């Protein structure tokens, strides 16, 4: 029986290869199938948990799966949840493609949100079309400037960007808390920036819900990120450095410059994302965060789901946004708390992490076998 199944599997693989002209297409399809299977496994686990935890699992599951599509507001809420995830997901994708694990996406996003909320009211006398543009550019430049520091420390001093970027997250956080408390707060409201009037924000598409063009800005950034990685010389150098830094260096690529630029670009995108969230939509009219929002860390979940592909990060972000809105609906309409979405995220990380670990082990075995064959 086992040999029969093995023969059928081999025959299926050969037939599958005949359908695709290039190895890249075959790899993409295989990765897509694996991703779908992982998502299905996560849903099966969640359905099981909800069925055990809820007294009325049918109502809870109905609210979870179909609640986000019950009205226009809920659908727009999905895009609002996806907005910050697209920015941070793309930022992480670009850095991961270069083989860098920079955690300053969180700090850059936080800084971008604060600077845009602080600066916009100060520009109240300026043309309304320029206010959000100036705020976004300022946020991007500030985040990129600070993101340069851990990147330069990695390229010049060989200090782990993972450690230094985590430290810079908290440096930025406490500096922002100091500024918010003593300089940037509204005189009438403690520890909050001045109120963001509608003319200070990005153009709104739906007056009732506050749905704005920010989501389209995020999609454009994702598309540009995909073009940058896959269709430009800089993107090729970035991918080469991420695949094999030593080989890239011997090939004439300035890997130090690639390491720095990839992390700076990621920080810039994170800063744009923070400004986009604060100035787009109806969720925020003041900056009043008292802790890091975790959007940067969510970006790593998105990048894992998207296999470091900026285009796929759009779909991964909307998927996670759908899950969060569904969990929120379920917590209101049933006896299951919305924290169930974090169980899904944890399962996604575990399953995708297992897939990456298996891929890593296979590559190690292939390298070992090649060394044994080489005389």
C-alpha positions as CSV (number, residue, x, y, z in Angstrom):
1,X,0.0,0.0,0.0
2,X,2.8,2.4,0.9
3,X,4.7,1.7,-2.3
4,X,1.5,2.3,-4.3
5,X,0.9,5.7,-2.7
6,X,4.6,6.6,-3.2
7,X,4.3,5.8,-6.9
8,X,1.1,7.8,-7.3
9,X,2.8,10.8,-5.5
10,X,5.8,10.6,-7.9
11,X,3.4,10.4,-10.9
12,X,1.5,13.4,-9.6
13,X,4.7,15.4,-9.2
14,X,5.8,14.6,-12.7
15,X,2.4,15.6,-14.1
16,X,2.5,18.8,-12.0
17,X,5.9,19.7,-13.5
18,X,4.5,19.3,-17.0
19,X,1.9,22.0,-16.4
20,X,4.5,24.7,-15.7
21,X,7.1,25.9,-18.1
22,X,9.4,27.4,-15.4
23,X,10.7,26.2,-12.1
24,X,9.8,29.6,-10.6
25,X,6.1,29.0,-11.4
26,X,6.2,25.5,-10.0
27,X,7.8,26.8,-6.8
28,X,5.2,29.6,-6.5
29,X,2.3,27.1,-6.8
30,X,3.8,24.7,-4.3
31,X,4.3,27.5,-1.8
32,X,0.8,28.7,-2.3
33,X,-0.6,25.2,-1.7
34,X,1.5,24.8,1.4
35,X,0.2,28.2,2.7
36,X,-3.4,27.3,2.0
37,X,-3.0,24.0,3.8
38,X,-1.4,25.8,6.8
39,X,-4.3,28.3,6.9
40,X,-6.8,25.4,6.8
41,X,-5.1,23.6,9.7
42,X,-5.2,26.9,11.7
43,X,-9.0,27.2,11.0
44,X,-9.5,23.5,12.0
45,X,-7.7,24.2,15.3
46,X,-9.7,27.4,15.9
47,X,-13.0,25.7,15.1
48,X,-12.1,23.0,17.6
49,X,-11.2,25.5,20.3
50,X,-14.4,27.5,19.8
51,X,-16.5,24.4,19.8
52,X,-15.1,23.4,23.1
53,X,-15.1,26.8,24.8
54,X,-18.5,28.2,23.7
55,X,-21.9,27.2,25.0
56,X,-23.3,28.0,21.6
57,X,-20.5,27.2,19.1
58,X,-22.7,27.5,16.0
59,X,-23.6,31.2,16.7
60,X,-19.9,31.9,17.7
61,X,-18.6,30.4,14.5
62,X,-21.2,32.1,12.4
63,X,-20.2,35.5,13.9
64,X,-16.5,34.8,13.4
65,X,-16.6,33.7,9.8
66,X,-19.5,35.7,8.4
67,X,-19.7,38.7,10.8
68,X,-17.1,40.8,8.9
69,X,-19.3,40.8,5.7
70,X,-22.6,41.7,7.3
71,X,-22.4,45.4,6.5
72,X,-20.3,48.1,4.7
73,X,-18.8,49.4,7.9
74,X,-17.5,45.9,8.8
75,X,-15.9,45.5,5.4
76,X,-14.2,48.9,5.6
77,X,-13.1,47.9,9.1
78,X,-11.2,45.0,7.5
79,X,-9.3,47.4,5.3
80,X,-8.6,49.6,8.3
81,X,-7.1,46.7,10.2
82,X,-5.1,45.7,7.1
83,X,-3.7,49.2,6.6
84,X,-0.8,49.2,9.2
85,X,-0.1,45.5,8.5
86,X,0.6,46.1,4.8
87,X,3.1,48.8,5.6
88,X,4.9,46.8,8.3
89,X,4.7,43.6,6.3
90,X,6.3,45.2,3.2
91,X,9.0,46.8,5.4
92,X,9.8,43.4,6.9
93,X,9.7,41.7,3.5
94,X,12.4,44.0,2.1
95,X,14.7,43.6,5.1
96,X,14.2,39.8,5.3
97,X,15.1,39.5,1.6
98,X,18.4,41.1,2.4
99,X,18.9,38.6,5.3
100,X,18.4,41.2,7.9
101,X,16.2,40.9,11.1
102,X,15.7,44.5,12.1
103,X,13.0,45.0,14.7
104,X,12.9,48.8,14.3
105,X,9.8,48.5,12.2
106,X,7.9,48.8,15.4
107,X,9.8,51.9,16.6
108,X,9.7,53.5,13.1
109,X,5.9,53.0,12.9
110,X,5.4,54.4,16.4
111,X,7.6,57.4,15.6
112,X,5.9,58.1,12.3
113,X,2.5,58.1,14.0
114,X,3.6,60.5,16.7
115,X,5.4,63.0,14.4
116,X,2.5,63.2,12.0
117,X,0.0,63.8,14.8
118,X,2.3,66.4,16.4
119,X,3.2,68.2,13.2
120,X,-0.2,68.3,11.4
121,X,-1.9,70.8,13.8
122,X,1.2,73.0,13.7
123,X,0.7,73.3,9.9
124,X,-3.0,74.3,10.2
125,X,-2.5,77.5,8.2
126,X,-0.9,75.6,5.2
127,X,-2.9,74.3,2.2
128,X,-4.8,71.2,3.2
129,X,-3.3,69.2,0.3
130,X,0.2,69.8,1.6
131,X,-0.3,69.0,5.3
132,X,-0.6,65.2,5.2
133,X,2.2,65.1,2.5
134,X,4.6,67.1,4.7
135,X,3.8,65.0,7.7
136,X,4.3,61.7,5.9
137,X,7.6,62.8,4.4
138,X,8.8,64.1,7.7
139,X,7.8,60.8,9.4
140,X,9.6,58.8,6.7
141,X,12.8,60.8,7.0
142,X,12.9,60.6,10.8
143,X,12.2,56.9,10.9
144,X,14.8,56.3,8.2
145,X,17.4,58.4,9.9
146,X,17.1,56.4,13.2
147,X,16.8,53.2,11.3
148,X,20.2,53.9,9.8
149,X,21.9,53.6,13.1
150,X,21.4,49.9,13.8
151,X,22.0,49.2,10.1
152,X,25.3,51.0,10.1
153,X,26.3,49.3,13.4
154,X,25.7,46.0,11.6
155,X,27.6,46.7,8.4
156,X,30.6,48.5,10.0
157,X,30.9,47.0,13.5
158,X,29.2,43.6,12.9
159,X,26.8,44.2,15.8
160,X,23.6,42.2,15.6
161,X,20.8,44.4,14.2
162,X,18.3,42.3,16.1
163,X,19.6,43.5,19.4
164,X,20.3,47.1,18.6
165,X,17.0,47.6,16.8
166,X,15.1,46.3,19.8
167,X,17.0,48.8,22.0
168,X,16.2,51.6,19.6
169,X,12.5,50.7,19.8
170,X,12.5,51.5,23.5
171,X,14.8,54.6,23.1
172,X,12.3,56.0,20.6
173,X,9.4,55.0,22.8
174,X,10.6,56.8,25.9
175,X,11.8,59.9,24.0
176,X,8.3,60.2,22.4
177,X,6.7,59.7,25.9
178,X,8.9,62.6,27.2
179,X,8.0,64.8,24.2
180,X,4.3,64.0,24.6
181,X,4.3,64.8,28.2
182,X,6.3,68.1,28.1
183,X,6.1,69.6,24.6
184,X,3.7,68.0,22.2
185,X,0.5,67.6,24.3
186,X,-2.6,69.6,23.9
187,X,-2.8,72.3,26.6
188,X,-6.4,71.3,27.3
189,X,-5.8,67.5,27.3
190,X,-2.8,65.9,29.1
191,X,-0.6,63.4,27.3
192,X,-2.4,63.7,24.0
193,X,-1.5,65.7,20.9
194,X,-3.8,68.4,19.5
195,X,-7.0,67.4,17.7
196,X,-6.5,66.4,14.1
197,X,-9.1,68.3,12.0
198,X,-10.5,66.6,8.9
199,X,-8.6,69.0,6.6
200,X,-5.3,67.8,8.1
201,X,-5.9,64.2,7.2
202,X,-5.8,62.2,4.0
203,X,-8.8,62.6,1.7
204,X,-11.9,60.6,2.8
205,X,-13.8,58.3,0.5
206,X,-16.8,57.6,2.8
207,X,-17.9,60.4,5.1
208,X,-20.0,58.0,7.3
209,X,-17.1,55.7,8.2
210,X,-14.1,57.9,7.6
211,X,-12.7,55.4,5.0
212,X,-9.8,57.2,3.3
213,X,-7.3,56.8,0.5
214,X,-4.6,55.5,3.0
215,X,-5.3,51.9,2.1
216,X,-4.6,52.6,-1.6
217,X,-1.3,54.3,-0.6
218,X,-0.4,51.1,1.3
219,X,-1.2,49.0,-1.8
220,X,0.9,51.3,-4.0
221,X,3.8,51.0,-1.5
222,X,3.5,47.2,-1.6
223,X,3.5,47.1,-5.4
224,X,6.5,49.4,-5.5
225,X,8.2,47.1,-3.0
226,X,7.6,44.1,-5.2
227,X,9.0,46.0,-8.3
228,X,12.0,47.1,-6.3
229,X,12.8,43.6,-5.1
230,X,12.1,41.7,-8.3
231,X,12.6,44.1,-11.2
232,X,15.6,46.4,-10.3
233,X,19.3,46.0,-10.1
234,X,19.2,47.1,-6.4
235,X,16.6,44.5,-5.7
236,X,18.8,41.8,-7.4
237,X,21.8,42.9,-5.2
238,X,19.5,42.8,-2.1
239,X,18.3,39.2,-2.9
240,X,21.8,38.0,-3.7
241,X,23.1,39.4,-0.3
242,X,20.2,37.7,1.5
243,X,20.7,34.4,-0.2
244,X,24.5,34.2,0.3
245,X,26.3,37.3,1.6
246,X,29.8,35.9,1.1
247,X,29.1,34.9,-2.5
248,X,27.5,38.3,-3.2
249,X,30.6,40.0,-1.8
250,X,32.9,38.0,-4.0
251,X,30.7,38.8,-7.0
252,X,31.5,42.5,-6.5
253,X,28.3,43.5,-4.7
254,X,28.9,46.1,-1.9
255,X,27.1,44.0,0.7
256,X,27.6,46.7,3.5
257,X,25.7,49.2,1.4
258,X,22.9,46.7,0.7
259,X,22.7,45.8,4.5
260,X,22.3,49.5,5.3
261,X,20.0,50.5,2.5
262,X,17.6,47.5,3.0
263,X,17.1,48.4,6.7
264,X,16.8,52.1,6.0
265,X,14.1,51.5,3.4
266,X,12.2,49.2,5.8
267,X,12.3,52.0,8.5
268,X,11.1,54.6,6.0
269,X,8.2,52.4,5.0
270,X,7.4,51.9,8.7
271,X,7.4,55.6,9.3
272,X,5.1,56.2,6.3
273,X,2.8,53.5,7.7
274,X,2.6,55.2,11.1
275,X,1.7,58.5,9.5
276,X,-0.8,56.8,7.2
277,X,-2.6,55.2,10.1
278,X,-2.8,58.4,12.1
279,X,-3.9,60.6,9.2
280,X,-6.1,58.1,7.4
281,X,-9.4,56.8,8.5
282,X,-11.5,57.6,11.5
283,X,-9.8,55.6,14.2
284,X,-7.4,58.3,15.5
285,X,-7.8,62.0,15.9
286,X,-5.0,62.4,18.5
287,X,-1.9,60.6,19.3
288,X,-2.4,59.1,22.7
289,X,-0.6,55.8,22.7
290,X,1.1,54.9,26.0
291,X,2.8,51.7,24.7
292,X,4.2,50.3,21.5
293,X,1.2,49.2,19.3
294,X,2.8,45.9,18.1
295,X,2.1,46.6,14.4
296,X,5.8,46.2,13.7
297,X,5.9,42.8,15.3
298,X,2.7,41.9,13.4
299,X,4.7,42.7,10.2
300,X,6.8,39.7,10.8
301,X,3.7,37.5,10.9
302,X,2.6,39.0,7.6
303,X,6.0,38.5,6.0
304,X,6.1,34.9,7.1
305,X,2.6,34.3,5.6
306,X,3.6,36.2,2.4
307,X,6.9,34.3,2.1
308,X,8.6,37.7,2.0
309,X,6.7,38.8,-1.1
310,X,5.3,42.4,-0.9
311,X,2.4,41.7,-3.2
312,X,1.3,38.6,-1.2
313,X,1.6,40.8,2.0
314,X,-1.4,42.7,0.8
315,X,-3.6,39.5,0.8
316,X,-2.0,38.3,4.1
317,X,-2.8,41.7,5.7
318,X,-6.4,41.6,4.6
319,X,-6.7,38.0,5.8
320,X,-5.4,38.9,9.2
321,X,-7.7,42.0,9.2
322,X,-10.6,39.8,8.4
323,X,-9.7,37.5,11.3
324,X,-9.5,40.4,13.7
325,X,-12.8,41.9,12.7
326,X,-14.4,38.4,12.9
327,X,-13.0,37.8,16.4
328,X,-14.3,41.2,17.5
329,X,-17.8,40.4,16.1
330,X,-17.7,37.1,17.8
331,X,-16.8,38.6,21.2
332,X,-19.8,40.9,20.9
333,X,-22.3,38.3,19.7
334,X,-21.2,35.2,21.6
335,X,-19.4,34.1,24.8
336,X,-16.0,33.7,23.1
337,X,-13.4,36.5,23.7
338,X,-11.7,38.1,20.8
339,X,-8.3,36.9,22.0
340,X,-8.9,33.8,19.9
341,X,-7.3,35.7,17.0
342,X,-3.9,35.6,18.9
343,X,-4.3,31.8,19.0
344,X,-4.6,31.8,15.2
345,X,-1.5,34.1,14.9
346,X,0.5,31.8,17.2
347,X,-0.5,28.8,15.2
348,X,0.4,30.5,11.9
349,X,3.9,31.3,13.3
350,X,4.3,27.7,14.5
351,X,3.2,26.1,11.3
352,X,5.1,28.5,9.0
353,X,8.1,28.2,11.3
354,X,7.9,24.4,11.0
355,X,7.8,24.8,7.2
356,X,10.9,27.1,7.2
357,X,12.7,24.7,9.5
358,X,12.0,21.8,7.2
359,X,13.3,23.8,4.2
360,X,16.4,24.7,6.2
361,X,17.2,21.1,7.1
362,X,16.7,20.0,3.5
363,X,19.1,22.7,2.3
364,X,21.7,21.6,4.9
365,X,21.4,18.0,3.7
366,X,21.8,19.0,0.1
367,X,24.9,21.0,0.9
368,X,26.3,18.1,2.9
369,X,25.6,15.7,0.0
370,X,27.3,18.0,-2.5
371,X,30.4,18.2,-0.3
372,X,30.6,14.4,-0.1
373,X,30.3,14.1,-3.9
374,X,32.9,16.8,-4.6
375,X,36.4,15.1,-4.8
